[in-house]
């Protein structure tokens, strides 16, 4: 969905002319409980011409596939005695067991939960996605940078705080 009725609320190159009430009303069309059930919200800015014509090679699909397969293997090994296969399937008990946060990550998550007023469901989603990001990075524990990246993928939660 767009960030506002005209689509320019977060655009750094084009000014949004929507008033805060109109943006809040627009954002209110998607209910909080429905939003809570979406794991990742990613804001995609418009692409600049330079980015479209850039000749620099991006990470190859083969490299990405290899990294994802390694993360999936880590998860299958982690959950071999749990009757699940992937992080997304964790219940609250398993989240507490396998989403071990370093102190800095705990503090960052606490701040995000407090400042954004996130729900318990959002808390669980953040932990599961952070665990997955940590797996992709080959990290045994969930670090602050994993929590940070995950909370950046909760843009609709942030926009609801207008």
C-alpha positions as CSV (number, residue, x, y, z in Angstrom):
1,X,0.0,0.0,0.0
2,X,1.1,3.6,-0.4
3,X,2.2,5.5,2.7
4,X,-0.5,8.1,2.2
5,X,-3.4,8.7,-0.3
6,X,-1.1,10.4,-2.9
7,X,1.8,8.1,-2.2
8,X,4.5,10.7,-1.3
9,X,4.5,10.8,2.5
10,X,7.9,9.1,2.7
11,X,9.3,10.2,-0.7
12,X,12.5,12.2,-0.2
13,X,12.2,13.8,-3.7
14,X,8.6,14.8,-3.8
15,X,6.8,16.7,-1.0
16,X,3.7,15.1,0.5
17,X,0.7,17.5,0.5
18,X,-1.6,15.3,2.6
19,X,-2.4,16.6,6.1
20,X,-1.7,14.4,9.1
21,X,-5.4,13.6,9.6
22,X,-5.8,12.4,6.1
23,X,-2.7,10.2,6.4
24,X,-3.9,8.8,9.8
25,X,-7.3,8.1,8.2
26,X,-5.7,6.4,5.2
27,X,-3.4,4.3,7.5
28,X,-6.4,3.4,9.6
29,X,-7.9,1.5,6.7
30,X,-5.7,-1.4,7.6
31,X,-6.6,-2.7,11.0
32,X,-4.0,-3.2,13.7
33,X,-4.8,-6.8,14.3
34,X,-4.4,-7.5,10.5
35,X,-1.2,-5.6,10.4
36,X,0.1,-7.6,13.4
37,X,-0.2,-10.8,11.3
38,X,2.1,-9.5,8.6
39,X,5.7,-10.4,9.5
40,X,7.6,-8.0,7.3
41,X,6.6,-4.5,6.1
42,X,9.1,-3.1,3.6
43,X,9.0,0.4,2.3
44,X,10.1,0.6,-1.3
45,X,11.0,4.1,-2.4
46,X,10.8,5.0,-6.1
47,X,13.9,4.0,-8.0
48,X,16.2,6.7,-9.3
49,X,17.4,6.7,-12.9
50,X,21.0,6.2,-11.8
51,X,20.0,3.0,-9.9
52,X,18.2,1.7,-13.0
53,X,21.2,2.1,-15.2
54,X,23.9,1.1,-12.7
55,X,26.2,-1.5,-14.2
56,X,27.5,-2.7,-10.8
57,X,26.7,-6.4,-10.4
58,X,24.2,-7.1,-7.5
59,X,24.5,-10.2,-5.4
60,X,23.8,-13.2,-7.7
61,X,20.7,-15.3,-7.3
62,X,23.0,-18.3,-6.8
63,X,24.8,-16.7,-3.9
64,X,21.5,-15.6,-2.3
65,X,20.1,-19.2,-2.8
66,X,23.2,-20.7,-1.2
67,X,22.9,-18.3,1.8
68,X,19.1,-19.1,2.2
69,X,19.8,-22.9,2.0
70,X,22.4,-22.6,4.7
71,X,20.0,-20.7,7.0
72,X,17.3,-23.3,6.3
73,X,19.7,-26.1,7.2
74,X,20.6,-24.3,10.4
75,X,16.9,-24.1,11.3
76,X,16.2,-27.8,10.4
77,X,19.1,-28.8,12.6
78,X,17.9,-26.5,15.5
79,X,14.4,-27.9,15.4
80,X,15.1,-31.6,14.7
81,X,13.6,-32.6,18.0
82,X,10.8,-30.0,18.1
83,X,8.5,-31.3,15.3
84,X,8.9,-28.1,13.4
85,X,11.3,-27.1,10.6
86,X,11.6,-23.3,10.5
87,X,11.6,-20.2,12.6
88,X,8.2,-19.0,11.4
89,X,6.7,-22.1,13.1
90,X,8.0,-21.3,16.6
91,X,5.4,-20.9,19.4
92,X,6.1,-18.7,22.4
93,X,7.9,-21.4,24.3
94,X,10.3,-22.1,21.4
95,X,10.8,-18.4,20.8
96,X,12.0,-18.1,24.4
97,X,14.3,-21.1,24.0
98,X,15.8,-20.2,20.6
99,X,15.7,-16.4,20.2
100,X,18.5,-15.7,22.6
101,X,19.3,-11.9,22.6
102,X,22.5,-10.2,23.7
103,X,21.9,-7.4,26.3
104,X,22.2,-4.6,23.6
105,X,19.5,-6.4,21.5
106,X,17.2,-6.7,24.5
107,X,17.5,-3.0,25.2
108,X,16.9,-2.1,21.5
109,X,13.8,-4.4,21.4
110,X,12.5,-2.9,24.6
111,X,12.9,0.6,23.2
112,X,11.2,-0.3,19.9
113,X,8.3,-2.0,21.7
114,X,7.8,1.0,24.0
115,X,8.2,3.8,21.4
116,X,6.1,2.1,18.7
117,X,3.5,0.7,21.1
118,X,3.8,-2.7,19.5
119,X,1.6,-5.7,20.4
120,X,2.7,-9.0,21.8
121,X,2.1,-10.6,18.4
122,X,4.4,-8.0,16.8
123,X,7.0,-8.8,19.5
124,X,6.9,-12.5,18.6
125,X,7.2,-11.7,14.9
126,X,10.2,-9.4,15.5
127,X,11.9,-12.2,17.4
128,X,11.2,-14.8,14.7
129,X,12.4,-12.6,11.8
130,X,15.4,-11.4,13.8
131,X,16.3,-15.1,14.5
132,X,16.1,-15.7,10.7
133,X,18.3,-12.7,9.9
134,X,20.8,-14.0,12.5
135,X,20.7,-17.4,10.8
136,X,21.3,-15.8,7.4
137,X,24.3,-14.1,8.9
138,X,25.5,-17.3,10.6
139,X,25.1,-15.9,14.1
140,X,24.3,-18.1,17.0
141,X,22.7,-15.3,19.0
142,X,20.4,-12.5,18.0
143,X,22.4,-9.3,18.0
144,X,21.2,-5.7,18.1
145,X,21.8,-5.2,14.4
146,X,19.4,-8.1,13.7
147,X,16.7,-6.5,15.9
148,X,17.4,-3.1,14.2
149,X,17.0,-4.6,10.8
150,X,13.8,-6.3,11.7
151,X,12.2,-3.2,13.3
152,X,13.1,-1.4,10.1
153,X,10.9,-3.9,8.4
154,X,8.0,-2.9,10.5
155,X,7.4,0.4,8.6
156,X,3.6,0.3,8.8
157,X,3.9,0.1,12.6
158,X,6.0,3.2,12.6
159,X,3.7,5.1,10.2
160,X,0.7,4.4,12.5
161,X,2.5,6.5,15.1
162,X,1.9,9.8,13.1
